[in-house]
Amino acid sequence: MSVNIERYEETVNDIEEAFGILPGYLDALPEQELVNEWPNMKRFMFGETEIAPKHREFIGLAMAAAIGCPYCEHFHKGAAQLHGATEAEMSELFFLASYTPRYSAIIHAQDYDLDVFKTETAQIVEHLKAGAAADDD
């Protein structure tokens, strides 16, 4: 399947307008895949979505830390700062990024029963809701 050369050139121009360059990692993609990939990438990097841009970058940074990707860590840290992330927020995020993988390892190593975990989580949620309701009174 051949790519529509006009769509490809429009995509490249749009990327260059957004980034100032065509990054090599995007240029290395097959032309049709770049045409297909760019709209979603652009939407979630620059568009309006349900999640605020700074929070999207926090999610990206936490995921990057969890998978150990230095490319993603570098990008999402810079993008979070670009969107106003403070040093205090970044410091907290660096700490919190360890929680999910750490507790996942603990719970998996115990071979903890998933149904028991779900039941206990529901009990915790109900307890927290009751406490929040009492605080509102």
N, CA, C and O atoms as CSV, one atom per row, in Angstrom:
chain,resi,resn,atom,element,x,y,z
A,1,MET,N,N,0.851,-1.176,0.000
A,1,MET,CA,C,0.000,0.000,0.000
A,1,MET,C,C,0.892,1.233,0.000
A,1,MET,O,O,1.734,1.407,0.881
A,2,SER,N,N,0.699,2.074,-0.987
A,2,SER,CA,C,1.532,3.275,-1.079
A,2,SER,C,C,0.854,4.431,-0.354
A,2,SER,O,O,-0.371,4.514,-0.272
A,3,VAL,N,N,1.682,5.304,0.161
A,3,VAL,CA,C,1.197,6.446,0.901
A,3,VAL,C,C,0.832,7.568,-0.073
A,3,VAL,O,O,1.466,7.740,-1.114
A,4,ASN,N,N,-0.180,8.308,0.282
A,4,ASN,CA,C,-0.528,9.500,-0.473
A,4,ASN,C,C,0.548,10.536,-0.174
A,4,ASN,O,O,0.661,11.014,0.955
A,5,ILE,N,N,1.341,10.884,-1.193
A,5,ILE,CA,C,2.494,11.758,-0.986
A,5,ILE,C,C,2.072,13.132,-0.457
A,5,ILE,O,O,2.800,13.737,0.330
A,6,GLU,N,N,0.914,13.629,-0.877
A,6,GLU,CA,C,0.453,14.928,-0.361
A,6,GLU,C,C,0.138,14.846,1.131
A,6,GLU,O,O,0.482,15.753,1.889
A,7,ARG,N,N,-0.511,13.767,1.552
A,7,ARG,CA,C,-0.807,13.599,2.989
A,7,ARG,C,C,0.477,13.470,3.786
A,7,ARG,O,O,0.591,14.018,4.882
A,8,TYR,N,N,1.445,12.745,3.237
A,8,TYR,CA,C,2.732,12.583,3.924
A,8,TYR,C,C,3.418,13.943,4.068
A,8,TYR,O,O,3.888,14.287,5.153
A,9,GLU,N,N,3.478,14.708,2.995
A,9,GLU,CA,C,4.132,16.021,3.043
A,9,GLU,C,C,3.395,16.964,3.993
A,9,GLU,O,O,4.032,17.727,4.719
A,10,GLU,N,N,2.066,16.921,3.997
A,10,GLU,CA,C,1.288,17.726,4.949
A,10,GLU,C,C,1.605,17.322,6.388
A,10,GLU,O,O,1.733,18.174,7.268
A,11,THR,N,N,1.730,16.027,6.615
A,11,THR,CA,C,2.053,15.527,7.951
A,11,THR,C,C,3.426,16.019,8.384
A,11,THR,O,O,3.583,16.523,9.496
A,12,VAL,N,N,4.416,15.878,7.517
A,12,VAL,CA,C,5.773,16.334,7.832
A,12,VAL,C,C,5.769,17.831,8.118
A,12,VAL,O,O,6.383,18.275,9.088
A,13,ASN,N,N,5.089,18.608,7.292
A,13,ASN,CA,C,5.014,20.050,7.516
A,13,ASN,C,C,4.360,20.372,8.849
A,13,ASN,O,O,4.806,21.275,9.557
A,14,ASP,N,N,3.311,19.647,9.197
A,14,ASP,CA,C,2.611,19.872,10.465
A,14,ASP,C,C,3.525,19.540,11.651
A,14,ASP,O,O,3.546,20.264,12.647
A,15,ILE,N,N,4.265,18.460,11.539
A,15,ILE,CA,C,5.206,18.087,12.600
A,15,ILE,C,C,6.288,19.155,12.744
A,15,ILE,O,O,6.616,19.568,13.856
A,16,GLU,N,N,6.831,19.593,11.630
A,16,GLU,CA,C,7.873,20.627,11.665
A,16,GLU,C,C,7.336,21.930,12.252
A,16,GLU,O,O,8.056,22.637,12.957
A,17,GLU,N,N,6.078,22.247,11.966
A,17,GLU,CA,C,5.467,23.444,12.547
A,17,GLU,C,C,5.308,23.280,14.058
A,17,GLU,O,O,5.538,24.223,14.816
A,18,ALA,N,N,4.918,22.098,14.489
A,18,ALA,CA,C,4.693,21.844,15.919
A,18,ALA,C,C,6.000,21.785,16.701
A,18,ALA,O,O,6.094,22.368,17.781
A,19,PHE,N,N,7.018,21.085,16.172
A,19,PHE,CA,C,8.266,20.835,16.894
A,19,PHE,C,C,9.424,21.745,16.482
A,19,PHE,O,O,10.408,21.873,17.209
A,20,GLY,N,N,9.302,22.372,15.317
A,20,GLY,CA,C,10.422,23.142,14.800
A,20,GLY,C,C,11.365,22.292,13.959
A,20,GLY,O,O,12.195,22.824,13.221
A,21,ILE,N,N,11.240,20.975,14.067
A,21,ILE,CA,C,12.031,20.008,13.287
A,21,ILE,C,C,11.176,18.762,13.077
A,21,ILE,O,O,10.114,18.607,13.681
A,22,LEU,N,N,11.662,17.885,12.212
A,22,LEU,CA,C,11.110,16.534,12.111
A,22,LEU,C,C,12.079,15.636,12.860
A,22,LEU,O,O,13.133,15.290,12.328
A,23,PRO,N,N,11.736,15.245,14.107
A,23,PRO,CA,C,12.671,14.417,14.872
A,23,PRO,C,C,13.002,13.129,14.130
A,23,PRO,O,O,12.153,12.548,13.455
A,24,GLY,N,N,14.246,12.694,14.267
A,24,GLY,CA,C,14.710,11.494,13.576
A,24,GLY,C,C,13.902,10.254,13.885
A,24,GLY,O,O,13.712,9.403,13.016
A,25,TYR,N,N,13.414,10.139,15.140
A,25,TYR,CA,C,12.640,8.943,15.489
A,25,TYR,C,C,11.291,8.912,14.776
A,25,TYR,O,O,10.728,7.836,14.574
A,26,LEU,N,N,10.768,10.070,14.393
A,26,LEU,CA,C,9.539,10.085,13.594
A,26,LEU,C,C,9.868,9.923,12.115
A,26,LEU,O,O,9.140,9.246,11.390
A,27,ASP,N,N,10.951,10.534,11.664
A,27,ASP,CA,C,11.373,10.412,10.276
A,27,ASP,C,C,11.684,8.964,9.921
A,27,ASP,O,O,11.545,8.564,8.764
A,28,ALA,N,N,12.105,8.172,10.909
A,28,ALA,CA,C,12.459,6.773,10.673
A,28,ALA,C,C,11.243,5.873,10.485
A,28,ALA,O,O,11.382,4.738,10.030
A,29,LEU,N,N,10.053,6.362,10.827
A,29,LEU,CA,C,8.847,5.551,10.654
A,29,LEU,C,C,8.505,5.419,9.175
A,29,LEU,O,O,8.802,6.321,8.391
A,30,PRO,N,N,7.890,4.313,8.785
A,30,PRO,CA,C,7.380,4.229,7.418
A,30,PRO,C,C,6.402,5.381,7.168
A,30,PRO,O,O,5.665,5.782,8.069
A,31,GLU,N,N,6.401,5.895,5.978
A,31,GLU,CA,C,5.615,7.089,5.662
A,31,GLU,C,C,4.148,6.947,6.061
A,31,GLU,O,O,3.591,7.843,6.695
A,32,GLN,N,N,3.516,5.825,5.695
A,32,GLN,CA,C,2.097,5.648,6.010
A,32,GLN,C,C,1.873,5.595,7.516
A,32,GLN,O,O,0.868,6.105,8.011
A,33,GLU,N,N,2.798,4.985,8.244
A,33,GLU,CA,C,2.644,4.904,9.696
A,33,GLU,C,C,2.780,6.282,10.336
A,33,GLU,O,O,2.103,6.578,11.320
A,34,LEU,N,N,3.643,7.117,9.790
A,34,LEU,CA,C,3.765,8.482,10.302
A,34,LEU,C,C,2.469,9.249,10.072
A,34,LEU,O,O,1.994,9.955,10.960
A,35,VAL,N,N,1.903,9.109,8.889
A,35,VAL,CA,C,0.623,9.767,8.575
A,35,VAL,C,C,-0.461,9.284,9.536
A,35,VAL,O,O,-1.289,10.081,9.978
A,36,ASN,N,N,-0.467,7.996,9.863
A,36,ASN,CA,C,-1.470,7.438,10.772
A,36,ASN,C,C,-1.214,7.844,12.224
A,36,ASN,O,O,-2.156,8.122,12.966
A,37,GLU,N,N,0.035,7.877,12.622
A,37,GLU,CA,C,0.408,8.097,14.023
A,37,GLU,C,C,0.270,9.560,14.460
A,37,GLU,O,O,-0.168,9.830,15.578
A,38,TRP,N,N,0.634,10.488,13.600
A,38,TRP,CA,C,0.733,11.885,13.993
A,38,TRP,C,C,-0.554,12.483,14.569
A,38,TRP,O,O,-0.462,13.202,15.564
A,39,PRO,N,N,-1.738,12.239,14.019
A,39,PRO,CA,C,-2.933,12.886,14.597
A,39,PRO,C,C,-3.137,12.584,16.081
A,39,PRO,O,O,-3.468,13.489,16.847
A,40,ASN,N,N,-2.948,11.336,16.501
A,40,ASN,CA,C,-3.099,11.010,17.922
A,40,ASN,C,C,-1.985,11.621,18.752
A,40,ASN,O,O,-2.234,12.160,19.831
A,41,MET,N,N,-0.770,11.541,18.259
A,41,MET,CA,C,0.356,12.120,18.986
A,41,MET,C,C,0.125,13.620,19.179
A,41,MET,O,O,0.310,14.150,20.275
A,42,LYS,N,N,-0.276,14.284,18.121
A,42,LYS,CA,C,-0.524,15.734,18.179
A,42,LYS,C,C,-1.654,16.046,19.155
A,42,LYS,O,O,-1.555,16.983,19.946
A,43,ARG,N,N,-2.704,15.275,19.099
A,43,ARG,CA,C,-3.856,15.516,19.985
A,43,ARG,C,C,-3.458,15.423,21.453
A,43,ARG,O,O,-3.814,16.282,22.259
A,44,PHE,N,N,-2.723,14.383,21.788
A,44,PHE,CA,C,-2.398,14.181,23.194
A,44,PHE,C,C,-1.208,15.008,23.665
A,44,PHE,O,O,-1.014,15.176,24.869
A,45,MET,N,N,-0.410,15.526,22.738
A,45,MET,CA,C,0.697,16.387,23.141
A,45,MET,C,C,0.299,17.854,23.175
A,45,MET,O,O,0.775,18.613,24.020
A,46,PHE,N,N,-0.574,18.251,22.257
A,46,PHE,CA,C,-0.875,19.675,22.114
A,46,PHE,C,C,-2.348,20.015,22.220
A,46,PHE,O,O,-2.689,21.187,22.381
A,47,GLY,N,N,-3.225,19.045,22.136
A,47,GLY,CA,C,-4.653,19.301,22.073
A,47,GLY,C,C,-5.316,19.340,23.433
A,47,GLY,O,O,-4.693,19.100,24.467
A,48,GLU,N,N,-6.574,19.644,23.398
A,48,GLU,CA,C,-7.406,19.633,24.592
A,48,GLU,C,C,-7.970,18.234,24.769
A,48,GLU,O,O,-8.601,17.686,23.865
A,49,THR,N,N,-7.738,17.668,25.933
A,49,THR,CA,C,-8.302,16.364,26.268
A,49,THR,C,C,-8.889,16.470,27.669
A,49,THR,O,O,-8.855,17.539,28.280
A,50,GLU,N,N,-9.413,15.394,28.167
A,50,GLU,CA,C,-10.026,15.395,29.496
A,50,GLU,C,C,-8.999,15.587,30.611
A,50,GLU,O,O,-9.347,16.016,31.711
A,51,ILE,N,N,-7.751,15.274,30.332
A,51,ILE,CA,C,-6.692,15.395,31.329
A,51,ILE,C,C,-5.861,16.625,31.008
A,51,ILE,O,O,-5.422,16.804,29.871
A,52,ALA,N,N,-5.646,17.466,31.998
A,52,ALA,CA,C,-4.864,18.690,31.816
A,52,ALA,C,C,-3.449,18.341,31.341
A,52,ALA,O,O,-2.905,17.309,31.734
A,53,PRO,N,N,-2.849,19.192,30.497
A,53,PRO,CA,C,-1.528,18.884,29.933
A,53,PRO,C,C,-0.460,18.545,30.984
A,53,PRO,O,O,0.290,17.586,30.804
A,54,LYS,N,N,-0.380,19.308,32.066
A,54,LYS,CA,C,0.633,19.018,33.082
A,54,LYS,C,C,0.407,17.639,33.685
A,54,LYS,O,O,1.359,16.899,33.934
A,55,HIS,N,N,-0.845,17.299,33.915
A,55,HIS,CA,C,-1.153,15.987,34.490
A,55,HIS,C,C,-0.853,14.864,33.503
A,55,HIS,O,O,-0.397,13.795,33.908
A,56,ARG,N,N,-1.105,15.092,32.210
A,56,ARG,CA,C,-0.738,14.090,31.189
A,56,ARG,C,C,0.764,13.836,31.234
A,56,ARG,O,O,1.214,12.694,31.135
A,57,GLU,N,N,1.532,14.909,31.384
A,57,GLU,CA,C,2.981,14.754,31.419
A,57,GLU,C,C,3.434,14.055,32.699
A,57,GLU,O,O,4.394,13.285,32.680
A,58,PHE,N,N,2.749,14.318,33.804
A,58,PHE,CA,C,3.055,13.598,35.041
A,58,PHE,C,C,2.815,12.102,34.855
A,58,PHE,O,O,3.617,11.280,35.297
A,59,ILE,N,N,1.720,11.756,34.206
A,59,ILE,CA,C,1.417,10.348,33.938
A,59,ILE,C,C,2.513,9.760,33.055
A,59,ILE,O,O,3.018,8.670,33.324
A,60,GLY,N,N,2.876,10.484,32.004
A,60,GLY,CA,C,3.928,10.013,31.112
A,60,GLY,C,C,5.249,9.822,31.834
A,60,GLY,O,O,5.953,8.840,31.601
A,61,LEU,N,N,5.589,10.763,32.716
A,61,LEU,CA,C,6.839,10.670,33.452
A,61,LEU,C,C,6.825,9.496,34.426
A,61,LEU,O,O,7.818,8.778,34.550
A,62,ALA,N,N,5.716,9.302,35.109
A,62,ALA,CA,C,5.616,8.171,36.036
A,62,ALA,C,C,5.708,6.844,35.276
A,62,ALA,O,O,6.373,5.912,35.729
A,63,MET,N,N,5.051,6.764,34.137
A,63,MET,CA,C,5.134,5.547,33.319
A,63,MET,C,C,6.558,5.328,32.814
A,63,MET,O,O,7.061,4.204,32.827
A,64,ALA,N,N,7.199,6.395,32.374
A,64,ALA,CA,C,8.565,6.297,31.874
A,64,ALA,C,C,9.497,5.780,32.962
A,64,ALA,O,O,10.365,4.946,32.706
A,65,ALA,N,N,9.306,6.283,34.173
A,65,ALA,CA,C,10.124,5.810,35.294
A,65,ALA,C,C,9.856,4.330,35.561
A,65,ALA,O,O,10.780,3.564,35.832
A,66,ALA,N,N,8.589,3.935,35.484
A,66,ALA,CA,C,8.223,2.548,35.764
A,66,ALA,C,C,8.818,1.588,34.736
A,66,ALA,O,O,9.201,0.469,35.080
A,67,ILE,N,N,8.895,2.016,33.487
A,67,ILE,CA,C,9.451,1.129,32.453
A,67,ILE,C,C,10.933,1.375,32.219
A,67,ILE,O,O,11.572,0.661,31.446
A,68,GLY,N,N,11.479,2.388,32.889
A,68,GLY,CA,C,12.913,2.658,32.794
A,68,GLY,C,C,13.354,3.187,31.436
A,68,GLY,O,O,14.411,2.809,30.932
A,69,CYS,N,N,12.542,4.064,30.844
A,69,CYS,CA,C,12.867,4.595,29.520
A,69,CYS,C,C,13.489,5.991,29.643
A,69,CYS,O,O,12.776,6.945,29.953
A,70,PRO,N,N,14.783,6.131,29.411
A,70,PRO,CA,C,15.414,7.438,29.556
A,70,PRO,C,C,14.921,8.460,28.534
A,70,PRO,O,O,14.912,9.658,28.817
A,71,TYR,N,N,14.514,8.008,27.359
A,71,TYR,CA,C,13.987,8.925,26.346
A,71,TYR,C,C,12.688,9.564,26.830
A,71,TYR,O,O,12.512,10.781,26.775
A,72,CYS,N,N,11.789,8.713,27.304
A,72,CYS,CA,C,10.488,9.196,27.777
A,72,CYS,C,C,10.643,10.010,29.055
A,72,CYS,O,O,9.952,11.012,29.242
A,73,GLU,N,N,11.545,9.586,29.934
A,73,GLU,CA,C,11.785,10.347,31.163
A,73,GLU,C,C,12.222,11.772,30.817
A,73,GLU,O,O,11.699,12.740,31.370
A,74,HIS,N,N,13.179,11.890,29.904
A,74,HIS,CA,C,13.695,13.200,29.511
A,74,HIS,C,C,12.593,14.059,28.890
A,74,HIS,O,O,12.423,15.225,29.247
A,75,PHE,N,N,11.854,13.468,27.964
A,75,PHE,CA,C,10.803,14.230,27.278
A,75,PHE,C,C,9.721,14.680,28.247
A,75,PHE,O,O,9.395,15.866,28.299
A,76,HIS,N,N,9.160,13.752,29.015
A,76,HIS,CA,C,8.014,14.079,29.867
A,76,HIS,C,C,8.392,14.992,31.030
A,76,HIS,O,O,7.566,15.788,31.478
A,77,LYS,N,N,9.615,14.893,31.524
A,77,LYS,CA,C,10.058,15.822,32.571
A,77,LYS,C,C,10.094,17.237,32.012
A,77,LYS,O,O,9.579,18.166,32.635
A,78,GLY,N,N,10.694,17.404,30.853
A,78,GLY,CA,C,10.752,18.726,30.228
A,78,GLY,C,C,9.373,19.256,29.880
A,78,GLY,O,O,9.092,20.439,30.076
A,79,ALA,N,N,8.513,18.390,29.366
A,79,ALA,CA,C,7.161,18.826,28.996
A,79,ALA,C,C,6.351,19.204,30.238
A,79,ALA,O,O,5.573,20.157,30.201
A,80,ALA,N,N,6.527,18.470,31.327
A,80,ALA,CA,C,5.824,18.813,32.574
A,80,ALA,C,C,6.274,20.183,33.064
A,80,ALA,O,O,5.450,20.994,33.485
A,81,GLN,N,N,7.573,20.443,33.014
A,81,GLN,CA,C,8.081,21.745,33.422
A,81,GLN,C,C,7.558,22.837,32.502
A,81,GLN,O,O,7.222,23.929,32.960
A,82,LEU,N,N,7.488,22.551,31.217
A,82,LEU,CA,C,6.940,23.505,30.248
A,82,LEU,C,C,5.497,23.864,30.590
A,82,LEU,O,O,5.060,24.993,30.365
A,83,HIS,N,N,4.763,22.898,31.135
A,83,HIS,CA,C,3.363,23.114,31.512
A,83,HIS,C,C,3.214,23.592,32.956
A,83,HIS,O,O,2.119,23.551,33.517
A,84,GLY,N,N,4.316,24.044,33.553
A,84,GLY,CA,C,4.218,24.690,34.857
A,84,GLY,C,C,4.481,23.826,36.063
A,84,GLY,O,O,4.213,24.252,37.186
A,85,ALA,N,N,4.995,22.625,35.873
A,85,ALA,CA,C,5.293,21.771,37.027
A,85,ALA,C,C,6.364,22.439,37.883
A,85,ALA,O,O,7.388,22.897,37.377
A,86,THR,N,N,6.111,22.486,39.177
A,86,THR,CA,C,7.063,23.080,40.103
A,86,THR,C,C,8.079,22.035,40.562
A,86,THR,O,O,7.881,20.835,40.369
A,87,GLU,N,N,9.155,22.499,41.164
A,87,GLU,CA,C,10.148,21.566,41.709
A,87,GLU,C,C,9.523,20.697,42.799
A,87,GLU,O,O,9.827,19.508,42.894
A,88,ALA,N,N,8.652,21.284,43.621
A,88,ALA,CA,C,7.996,20.512,44.682
A,88,ALA,C,C,7.104,19.427,44.086
A,88,ALA,O,O,7.094,18.299,44.579
A,89,GLU,N,N,6.359,19.751,43.037
A,89,GLU,CA,C,5.517,18.743,42.381
A,89,GLU,C,C,6.368,17.644,41.760
A,89,GLU,O,O,6.044,16.462,41.870
A,90,MET,N,N,7.453,18.038,41.110
A,90,MET,CA,C,8.317,17.052,40.475
A,90,MET,C,C,8.949,16.139,41.528
A,90,MET,O,O,9.044,14.928,41.327
A,91,SER,N,N,9.375,16.716,42.640
A,91,SER,CA,C,9.965,15.925,43.717
A,91,SER,C,C,8.970,14.895,44.244
A,91,SER,O,O,9.318,13.735,44.464
A,92,GLU,N,N,7.726,15.334,44.444
A,92,GLU,CA,C,6.693,14.410,44.909
A,92,GLU,C,C,6.424,13.326,43.874
A,92,GLU,O,O,6.263,12.156,44.222
A,93,LEU,N,N,6.375,13.715,42.604
A,93,LEU,CA,C,6.140,12.744,41.545
A,93,LEU,C,C,7.250,11.695,41.506
A,93,LEU,O,O,6.979,10.506,41.337
A,94,PHE,N,N,8.499,12.135,41.664
A,94,PHE,CA,C,9.608,11.183,41.643
A,94,PHE,C,C,9.426,10.132,42.730
A,94,PHE,O,O,9.706,8.952,42.521
A,95,PHE,N,N,8.955,10.572,43.889
A,95,PHE,CA,C,8.709,9.631,44.983
A,95,PHE,C,C,7.516,8.731,44.670
A,95,PHE,O,O,7.589,7.514,44.833
A,96,LEU,N,N,6.421,9.337,44.221
A,96,LEU,CA,C,5.203,8.564,43.974
A,96,LEU,C,C,5.341,7.569,42.821
A,96,LEU,O,O,4.647,6.553,42.789
A,97,ALA,N,N,6.235,7.862,41.878
A,97,ALA,CA,C,6.410,6.964,40.730
A,97,ALA,C,C,6.849,5.572,41.163
A,97,ALA,O,O,6.706,4.613,40.405
A,98,SER,N,N,7.383,5.452,42.374
A,98,SER,CA,C,7.838,4.149,42.852
A,98,SER,C,C,6.726,3.323,43.489
A,98,SER,O,O,6.872,2.111,43.646
A,99,TYR,N,N,5.628,3.957,43.855
A,99,TYR,CA,C,4.594,3.247,44.611
A,99,TYR,C,C,3.975,2.070,43.877
A,99,TYR,O,O,3.966,0.957,44.403
A,100,THR,N,N,3.465,2.287,42.693
A,100,THR,CA,C,2.762,1.217,41.994
A,100,THR,C,C,3.690,0.033,41.705
A,100,THR,O,O,3.333,-1.100,42.026
A,101,PRO,N,N,4.871,0.256,41.107
A,101,PRO,CA,C,5.732,-0.915,40.876
A,101,PRO,C,C,6.170,-1.604,42.172
A,101,PRO,O,O,6.282,-2.829,42.219
A,102,ARG,N,N,6.417,-0.814,43.224
A,102,ARG,CA,C,6.885,-1.395,44.484
A,102,ARG,C,C,5.798,-2.266,45.105
A,102,ARG,O,O,6.049,-3.417,45.461
A,103,TYR,N,N,4.590,-1.719,45.235
A,103,TYR,CA,C,3.529,-2.507,45.858
A,103,TYR,C,C,3.052,-3.633,44.959
A,103,TYR,O,O,2.595,-4.667,45.447
A,104,SER,N,N,3.154,-3.444,43.662
A,104,SER,CA,C,2.846,-4.545,42.751
A,104,SER,C,C,3.798,-5.707,43.003
A,104,SER,O,O,3.376,-6.862,43.057
A,105,ALA,N,N,5.081,-5.398,43.155
A,105,ALA,CA,C,6.060,-6.452,43.433
A,105,ALA,C,C,5.775,-7.135,44.764
A,105,ALA,O,O,5.853,-8.360,44.861
A,106,ILE,N,N,5.445,-6.357,45.787
A,106,ILE,CA,C,5.160,-6.917,47.107
A,106,ILE,C,C,3.960,-7.865,47.029
A,106,ILE,O,O,4.019,-8.996,47.511
A,107,ILE,N,N,2.875,-7.392,46.418
A,107,ILE,CA,C,1.638,-8.172,46.366
A,107,ILE,C,C,1.810,-9.407,45.479
A,107,ILE,O,O,1.337,-10.490,45.825
A,108,HIS,N,N,2.487,-9.245,44.333
A,108,HIS,CA,C,2.729,-10.397,43.464
A,108,HIS,C,C,3.604,-11.440,44.147
A,108,HIS,O,O,3.342,-12.639,44.048
A,109,ALA,N,N,4.646,-10.980,44.843
A,109,ALA,CA,C,5.543,-11.925,45.519
A,109,ALA,C,C,4.795,-12.738,46.575
A,109,ALA,O,O,5.145,-13.886,46.845
A,110,GLN,N,N,3.769,-12.139,47.168
A,110,GLN,CA,C,2.958,-12.848,48.159
A,110,GLN,C,C,1.952,-13.789,47.509
A,110,GLN,O,O,1.325,-14.600,48.190
A,111,ASP,N,N,1.796,-13.682,46.187
A,111,ASP,CA,C,0.771,-14.431,45.466
A,111,ASP,C,C,-0.595,-14.171,46.108
A,111,ASP,O,O,-1.393,-15.085,46.314
A,112,TYR,N,N,-0.834,-12.890,46.416
A,112,TYR,CA,C,-2.036,-12.472,47.129
A,112,TYR,C,C,-3.266,-12.702,46.264
A,112,TYR,O,O,-3.241,-12.422,45.065
A,113,ASP,N,N,-4.309,-13.195,46.840
A,113,ASP,CA,C,-5.540,-13.509,46.113
A,113,ASP,C,C,-6.193,-12.229,45.595
A,113,ASP,O,O,-6.475,-11.315,46.371
A,114,LEU,N,N,-6.432,-12.164,44.295
A,114,LEU,CA,C,-6.999,-10.968,43.676
A,114,LEU,C,C,-8.406,-10.667,44.182
A,114,LEU,O,O,-8.738,-9.503,44.406
A,115,ASP,N,N,-9.231,-11.678,44.366
A,115,ASP,CA,C,-10.586,-11.447,44.865
A,115,ASP,C,C,-10.577,-10.892,46.287
A,115,ASP,O,O,-11.384,-10.023,46.616
A,116,VAL,N,N,-9.683,-11.382,47.121
A,116,VAL,CA,C,-9.545,-10.847,48.483
A,116,VAL,C,C,-9.099,-9.390,48.404
A,116,VAL,O,O,-9.617,-8.534,49.120
A,117,PHE,N,N,-8.132,-9.118,47.525
A,117,PHE,CA,C,-7.645,-7.754,47.351
A,117,PHE,C,C,-8.784,-6.816,46.942
A,117,PHE,O,O,-8.902,-5.715,47.478
A,118,LYS,N,N,-9.618,-7.248,46.000
A,118,LYS,CA,C,-10.744,-6.421,45.544
A,118,LYS,C,C,-11.735,-6.179,46.682
A,118,LYS,O,O,-12.228,-5.064,46.851
A,119,THR,N,N,-12.020,-7.201,47.447
A,119,THR,CA,C,-12.939,-7.064,48.583
A,119,THR,C,C,-12.377,-6.079,49.602
A,119,THR,O,O,-13.087,-5.189,50.071
A,120,GLU,N,N,-11.107,-6.241,49.940
A,120,GLU,CA,C,-10.481,-5.339,50.910
A,120,GLU,C,C,-10.433,-3.903,50.397
A,120,GLU,O,O,-10.632,-2.958,51.160
A,121,THR,N,N,-10.171,-3.746,49.111
A,121,THR,CA,C,-10.141,-2.401,48.529
A,121,THR,C,C,-11.519,-1.749,48.628
A,121,THR,O,O,-11.619,-0.565,48.951
A,122,ALA,N,N,-12.572,-2.500,48.356
A,122,ALA,CA,C,-13.932,-1.962,48.486
A,122,ALA,C,C,-14.217,-1.559,49.923
A,122,ALA,O,O,-14.855,-0.533,50.159
A,123,GLN,N,N,-13.756,-2.347,50.886
A,123,GLN,CA,C,-13.941,-2.000,52.303
A,123,GLN,C,C,-13.191,-0.719,52.649
A,123,GLN,O,O,-13.711,0.125,53.379
A,124,ILE,N,N,-11.993,-0.567,52.139
A,124,ILE,CA,C,-11.203,0.647,52.388
A,124,ILE,C,C,-11.905,1.867,51.790
A,124,ILE,O,O,-11.994,2.914,52.432
A,125,VAL,N,N,-12.396,1.729,50.569
A,125,VAL,CA,C,-13.099,2.840,49.912
A,125,VAL,C,C,-14.319,3.257,50.735
A,125,VAL,O,O,-14.541,4.449,50.945
A,126,GLU,N,N,-15.097,2.304,51.194
A,126,GLU,CA,C,-16.276,2.626,52.010
A,126,GLU,C,C,-15.872,3.323,53.301
A,126,GLU,O,O,-16.529,4.277,53.720
A,127,HIS,N,N,-14.822,2.869,53.922
A,127,HIS,CA,C,-14.327,3.501,55.144
A,127,HIS,C,C,-13.915,4.950,54.874
A,127,HIS,O,O,-14.244,5.846,55.652
A,128,LEU,N,N,-13.194,5.179,53.769
A,128,LEU,CA,C,-12.754,6.534,53.429
A,128,LEU,C,C,-13.936,7.437,53.086
A,128,LEU,O,O,-13.942,8.614,53.446
A,129,LYS,N,N,-14.929,6.898,52.398
A,129,LYS,CA,C,-16.131,7.677,52.089
A,129,LYS,C,C,-16.852,8.073,53.363
A,129,LYS,O,O,-17.296,9.213,53.499
A,130,ALA,N,N,-16.973,7.150,54.288
A,130,ALA,CA,C,-17.643,7.444,55.556
A,130,ALA,C,C,-16.891,8.524,56.326
A,130,ALA,O,O,-17.507,9.415,56.910
A,131,GLY,N,N,-15.586,8.447,56.327
A,131,GLY,CA,C,-14.773,9.464,56.989
A,131,GLY,C,C,-14.909,10.818,56.341
A,131,GLY,O,O,-14.972,11.835,57.031
A,132,ALA,N,N,-14.956,10.847,55.003
A,132,ALA,CA,C,-15.118,12.119,54.276
A,132,ALA,C,C,-16.495,12.717,54.557
A,132,ALA,O,O,-16.626,13.929,54.724
A,133,ALA,N,N,-17.516,11.871,54.608
A,133,ALA,CA,C,-18.875,12.353,54.893
A,133,ALA,C,C,-18.956,12.925,56.296
A,133,ALA,O,O,-19.615,13.941,56.515
A,134,ALA,N,N,-18.288,12.280,57.256
A,134,ALA,CA,C,-18.282,12.767,58.636
A,134,ALA,C,C,-17.567,14.113,58.728
A,134,ALA,O,O,-17.963,14.978,59.510
A,135,ASP,N,N,-16.518,14.287,57.932
A,135,ASP,CA,C,-15.780,15.557,57.920
A,135,ASP,C,C,-16.628,16.686,57.343
A,135,ASP,O,O,-16.458,17.846,57.717
A,136,ASP,N,N,-17.558,16.340,56.416
A,136,ASP,CA,C,-18.419,17.342,55.786
A,136,ASP,C,C,-19.521,17.820,56.725
A,136,ASP,O,O,-20.092,18.890,56.518
A,137,ASP,N,N,-19.822,17.030,57.758
A,137,ASP,CA,C,-20.915,17.386,58.664
A,137,ASP,C,C,-20.540,18.465,59.624
A,137,ASP,O,O,-21.360,18.869,60.448
